[in-house]
Amino acid sequence: MLHKIDAQQLGPRGQSMADAVGTCVHCGFCLPTCPTYQELESEMDSPRGRITLMKSVLEGEISADEAAPYVDRCLGCLACVTHCPSGVPYGDLISSYRSHTRESSRSIPKLRDVMIRQTLPYVNRFRWAVRFGKVGVAMRAFLPKALQPMLDLVPSDLPPQKDLPEFTPAIGKRVGRVALLAGCAQQVLAPDINHSAIRVLARNGIEVVVPRGQGCCGALSWHTGRGHEAADFAKRLIDSIPADVDCLITTAAGCGSAIHEYPLVLAGDAKFQAARELATKSVDISVYLNQLQLEKIPALAAPKRVAYHDACHLAHAQGVRSEPRQLLGRVPGLEVVELSDCDTCCGSAGTYNIEQPEIAKKLGERKARGVVETGASAVVSGNIGCLVQIEKHLQSLTNRVAVLHTVQVIDRAYQQLLS
């Protein structure tokens, strides 16, 4: 427990923060699992060190500004949670703490942060921002240094815009009805992922609804400490999901993780119970498909080897590790191999590769090298941020490794398009 501040004074998430701080016994098992500790070898850049710092801020012993450089360098990957013998809910602490300190801060927002907040959660705005970003790439010598990491992520080309159908009927006997989370950046950068999900679901007897007006899930806002903004997004999504669906399917690990955190995001809100219900009904596409009796997938024309990358917000935040591997294992002729550092973040972590580009670059390069070392013809993951980050760093090493979402592999296997 906090020693000098009543948890109630910290608001509706105060008890969650107090419980997390009180659970940590400072054993140090988290240190070798933490990407920033691996890179910087600093106690304050480890989960244990950050817990001490956050505790000191919440108790009034130091200012939030003193702790900020170390807390801001946390990727929020939650590898520490997976390996913590005491079960410290570090994710509840870091997101709640960031919201508590950011929303009480009077500092002027950075231009970069404002641009991200006003574009990325909005599909049309983000699409135009990427287009304008191409102009920025050509003029990068004249732009502020703070914007350079954003320009580094601008793709050379955008896939054609492809709207999602509001309703897709099941093919053959209907065995289920689901809602699909459309997402934000994914619709712009890799729209084929959701279309693949719809095709595979429908092929296996699932009726798919894409609710209009769902908007952003709030993951970006929540994981960067904007709790009120995240709550607004969450309530909009909750209101958009029809009551007659079996579950809400997510195809991006970060989004799925945020929805599972809705009870914390909306703690003390009138929609708290609705938040708990949607969190319970939210399921990753790999988990949902793996529990179905899938239509038989044809054998590949030639054997293929793929490397599977664990997205942090799927493996560590949601505890989903075996299901994607088992699902890929259903494709005859497909060999799934492991990465040497499968537990370590690729450096994407939402907008981390924009906010902390040096550390993100090192982690991305390490992950890309690990992919190449497997000799796989493709790397597969369940999160758009990971796919963008890994593809970026693979470009300097090889052009022979495809970067695919898990459901794209299943879809292409059905269509015999997996090359």
Secondary structure as the mmCIF struct_conf table of DSSP 4:
data_model
#
loop_
_struct_conf.conf_type_id
_struct_conf.id
_struct_conf.beg_label_comp_id
_struct_conf.beg_label_asym_id
_struct_conf.beg_label_seq_id
_struct_conf.end_label_comp_id
_struct_conf.end_label_asym_id
_struct_conf.end_label_seq_id
BEND BEND1 HIS A 3 ILE A 5
HELX_RH_3T_P HELX_RH_3T_P1 ALA A 7 LEU A 10
TURN_TY1_P TURN_TY1_P1 PRO A 12 ARG A 13
HELX_RH_AL_P HELX_RH_AL_P1 GLY A 14 THR A 23
TURN_TY1_P TURN_TY1_P2 PHE A 29 CYS A 30
HELX_RH_3T_P HELX_RH_3T_P2 LEU A 31 THR A 33
HELX_RH_AL_P HELX_RH_AL_P2 PRO A 35 LEU A 40
HELX_RH_3T_P HELX_RH_3T_P3 GLU A 43 ASP A 45
BEND BEND2 SER A 46 SER A 46
HELX_RH_AL_P HELX_RH_AL_P3 PRO A 47 LEU A 58
TURN_TY1_P TURN_TY1_P3 GLU A 59 GLY A 60
BEND BEND3 GLU A 61 ILE A 62
HELX_RH_AL_P HELX_RH_AL_P4 ALA A 64 ASP A 72
TURN_TY1_P TURN_TY1_P4 ARG A 73 ARG A 73
HELX_RH_AL_P HELX_RH_AL_P5 ALA A 79 HIS A 83
TURN_TY1_P TURN_TY1_P5 PRO A 85 SER A 86
HELX_RH_AL_P HELX_RH_AL_P6 TYR A 90 ARG A 102
TURN_TY1_P TURN_TY1_P6 GLU A 103 SER A 104
HELX_LH_PP_P HELX_LH_PP_P1 SER A 107 LYS A 110
HELX_RH_AL_P HELX_RH_AL_P7 LEU A 111 THR A 119
TURN_TY1_P TURN_TY1_P7 LEU A 120 PRO A 121
BEND BEND4 TYR A 122 TYR A 122
HELX_RH_AL_P HELX_RH_AL_P8 VAL A 123 ALA A 138
TURN_TY1_P TURN_TY1_P8 MET A 139 MET A 139
HELX_RH_3T_P HELX_RH_3T_P4 ARG A 140 PHE A 142
BEND BEND5 LEU A 143 LEU A 143
HELX_RH_3T_P HELX_RH_3T_P5 LYS A 145 LEU A 147
HELX_RH_AL_P HELX_RH_AL_P9 GLN A 148 ASP A 152
TURN_TY1_P TURN_TY1_P9 LEU A 153 LEU A 153
BEND BEND6 SER A 156 ASP A 157
HELX_LH_PP_P HELX_LH_PP_P2 LEU A 158 GLN A 161
HELX_LH_PP_P HELX_LH_PP_P3 ASP A 163 PRO A 165
BEND BEND7 GLU A 166 GLU A 166
STRN STRN1 PHE A 167 THR A 168
HELX_LH_PP_P HELX_LH_PP_P4 PRO A 169 ALA A 170
BEND BEND8 ILE A 171 LYS A 173
STRN STRN2 GLY A 176 LEU A 180
BEND BEND9 CYS A 184 CYS A 184
HELX_RH_AL_P HELX_RH_AL_P10 ALA A 185 LEU A 189
TURN_TY1_P TURN_TY1_P10 PRO A 191 PRO A 191
HELX_RH_AL_P HELX_RH_AL_P11 ASP A 192 ARG A 203
TURN_TY1_P TURN_TY1_P11 ASN A 204 GLY A 205
STRN STRN3 ILE A 206 VAL A 209
TURN_TY1_P TURN_TY1_P12 ARG A 212 GLY A 213
BEND BEND10 GLY A 218 GLY A 218
HELX_RH_AL_P HELX_RH_AL_P12 ALA A 219 HIS A 223
TURN_TY1_P TURN_TY1_P13 THR A 224 GLY A 225
HELX_RH_AL_P HELX_RH_AL_P13 GLY A 227 SER A 240
BEND BEND11 ILE A 241 ILE A 241
TURN_TY1_P TURN_TY1_P14 ALA A 243 ASP A 244
BEND BEND12 ASP A 246 ASP A 246
STRN STRN4 CYS A 247 THR A 250
BEND BEND13 THR A 251 THR A 251
HELX_RH_AL_P HELX_RH_AL_P14 ALA A 253 HIS A 260
TURN_TY1_P TURN_TY1_P15 GLU A 261 GLU A 261
HELX_RH_AL_P HELX_RH_AL_P15 TYR A 262 VAL A 265
TURN_TY1_P TURN_TY1_P16 LEU A 266 GLY A 268
BEND BEND14 ASP A 269 ASP A 269
TURN_TY1_P TURN_TY1_P17 ALA A 270 LYS A 271
HELX_RH_AL_P HELX_RH_AL_P16 PHE A 272 LYS A 281
STRN STRN5 SER A 282 ASP A 284
HELX_RH_AL_P HELX_RH_AL_P17 ILE A 285 ASN A 290
TURN_TY1_P TURN_TY1_P18 GLN A 291 GLN A 291
BEND BEND15 LEU A 292 LEU A 292
HELX_LH_PP_P HELX_LH_PP_P5 LEU A 294 LEU A 300
BEND BEND16 ALA A 301 ALA A 302
STRN STRN6 LYS A 304 TYR A 308
HELX_RH_AL_P HELX_RH_AL_P18 CYS A 312 ALA A 315
TURN_TY1_P TURN_TY1_P19 HIS A 316 HIS A 316
BEND BEND17 ALA A 317 GLN A 318
HELX_RH_AL_P HELX_RH_AL_P19 SER A 322 LEU A 328
TURN_TY1_P TURN_TY1_P20 GLY A 329 ARG A 330
BEND BEND18 VAL A 331 VAL A 331
TURN_TY1_P TURN_TY1_P21 PRO A 332 GLY A 333
STRN STRN7 LEU A 334 GLU A 338
TURN_TY1_P TURN_TY1_P22 SER A 340 ASP A 343
BEND BEND19 THR A 344 THR A 344
BEND BEND20 GLY A 347 GLY A 347
TURN_TY1_P TURN_TY1_P23 ALA A 349 THR A 351
HELX_RH_AL_P HELX_RH_AL_P20 TYR A 352 GLU A 355
BEND BEND21 GLN A 356 GLN A 356
HELX_RH_AL_P HELX_RH_AL_P21 PRO A 357 THR A 374
TURN_TY1_P TURN_TY1_P24 GLY A 375 GLY A 375
BEND BEND22 SER A 377 SER A 377
STRN STRN8 ALA A 378 SER A 381
BEND BEND23 GLY A 382 GLY A 382
HELX_RH_AL_P HELX_RH_AL_P22 ILE A 384 LEU A 394
TURN_TY1_P TURN_TY1_P25 GLN A 395 LEU A 397
BEND BEND24 ASN A 399 ARG A 400
STRN STRN9 ALA A 402 HIS A 405
HELX_RH_AL_P HELX_RH_AL_P23 THR A 406 GLN A 415
TURN_TY1_P TURN_TY1_P26 GLN A 416 GLN A 416
#
